[in-house]
């Protein structure tokens, strides 16, 4: 019984198909069957309408898919163009920053015309906010050597401590291990500028071993001295900001505000002249009878 019920829809469907085929054949045979043709037309019209409707929906869906694919492709293209433009803008901004840095570095060359310099970009640093130790993008292949002095912002940054083929490490004067032979520029009295990473949070460095008979006041300029064996003479370090007296050893102690912003460095200048070369040059001049420049250096050491 159940099987017969299942077969009935099939039988009905087959019968309908046969009738449709017969009516189509009758319609196609001529005028004698005009009534049959009309019947076929009446039967097929809804079917044709349904087929047309389904075709229209399929076509519409296909067009929508094409439009969506086209829009997605255009969006991807626009996104790519936006990324390219953003990259160009970033590159231009970097070039402008580099140009500003270059102007500052050019100013350094003018400030210290007696020294040969080369520019370098900072490519790495120790953790923390301060540039106490950092890496530059020039090394031995660029002529960089250990103990070359490094400057920026019109003043002393530090000294090269390690050199590789394409990069070098610089220890700045704010590092705890740094000690620079310096002098008060107005009277050439010697002192020592020491790094202190805790004190630099206040924007200061220590100044030690100032003689008690030295005339020093806040605002005095401090530069590298002539007696240093590593630092070239006359490079600006900073300005005296605080002064205290130690009655035990009869000397002054002071704080110094460095001229370099050690929190925001990006490019530096490396002085290619070495202090040791300058010393040997002075010895040669002295052994050959001396010169006006060596005599001037002796005088400034007093």
Helices and strands as residue ranges (DSSP letters): H 2-29, G 31-33, H 34-111, E 117-125, E 133-136, G 140-142, E 149-152, E 155-163, E 168-172, E 179-184, E 189-194, G 199-202, E 205-211, E 221-224, E 236-246, E 251-258, E 267-271, H 275-287, H 292-300
